Amino acid sequence: MPQFPPGQTLLIDADDTLWENNIYFERAIAAFIGYLNHHEYSPAEVRKTLNAVERETILAHGYGLPSFKRSLVTCFERLSPAPIDDEKHRRIVGFANSIAEQEIELLPHVEETLRDLASRHRLILMTKGDHAEQADKVRRSGLAPYFSFIEIVAEKDPAAYQAVLARNQISTHSGWMIGNSPKSDINPALAAGLHAVFLFHKDTWILEHAALSVPPEGRYLIEVEAFAKLSDIF
C-alpha cells in the first residue's frame, strides 16, 4: 500500500465513516414495516416503495430526519388501505424520532487515528445533510478539535467539492476524500480532481450504493476496510 508524505489535505466524511448512522435508520424502517404489517405487499416491496419515496423527498426537501419522517408518512399513505389518523401519524413519526435519541457511537479506532493523522496532515470534515442536525452530531462526537474546518453541504456533487476546494485552498495533487459512500464520497470527489479512499461499511445506506468510478489519470483510488488503516497510508 502506498504511503504519502506529510502535508496532505484529508476531507473526511462523517456518517458511517466516523460514527454509526445508517443502522439506526434501518432499525426504524424495520419497525415501520412491522407496524404497516401489509398483507398485499411483502416487506421487500414495502422497502422498494420507501426507497422510491425517499428519492422523491430528498429532491424536494433534502436530507435529514424531517425528510425521513415525510418519507415514512408518504409511504404509509401510498400503501395503507386506510387513511392515516393522528394516532398512526404519531406512531410513524415516533419511529424516526427514535433515531435522534441515539448516542453518537464512534466506529472502531476513529479518535486515535484522527489524532495521529492530524499530527501530519490537514483534516477537514465534510458531511452532507441538514446543517443543524449534522453540526449537532459533530459537537456530540467530540471530534471537532481534530479538524481545521467543518464543511456541511446540502449535497455532495462535483460542484460542492469544487467549492470546498476553492474555499479551503486545497490542491488536487495533495487533496483526498475519505468516506464510505461511492455515490457521495468517492465518485464526485474523483470527478472534481481529488484522490479518494473508499472505506467499506457493511451497512452503507442503499441509496448511496454505486459502482466505484475509475480514477482519472494521475489520481489514486485506494480501498480499505478499517479506519485505522488510514495511518498506514498517510
Number of C-alpha atoms within 10 A of each C-alpha: 7 8 10 11 10 14 15 20 23 26 30 25 23 23 22 23 23 25 18 19 20 16 15 17 17 14 15 21 20 15 15 23 19 11 14 17 14 16 8 11 12 12 16 10 12 21 17 13 18 23 16 13 19 24 14 14 19 17 10 10 14 19 20 16 18 16 19 24 20 19 24 23 20 17 22 25 13 15 16 14 10 9 10 15 8 8 8 15 14 13 14 23 20 14 22 25 17 13 18 13 9 11 11 17 13 19 16 13 13 18 18 12 15 22 14 16 21 20 12 14 18 19 22 23 22 24 25 20 18 19 15 11 15 19 17 10 17 20 12 13 17 12 17 15 11 18 19 14 15 16 17 20 17 13 17 20 18 18 14 16 24 18 12 18 18 11 9 13 11 19 14 18 14 16 21 27 25 26 27 29 25 21 18 21 28 30 25 22 28 24 18 19 22 29 24 26 23 21 24 18 16 10 13 19 16 10 13 12 13 13 9 14 14 12 19 14 7 9 18 17 20 15 16 15 13 15 20 19 14 19 13 10 15 17
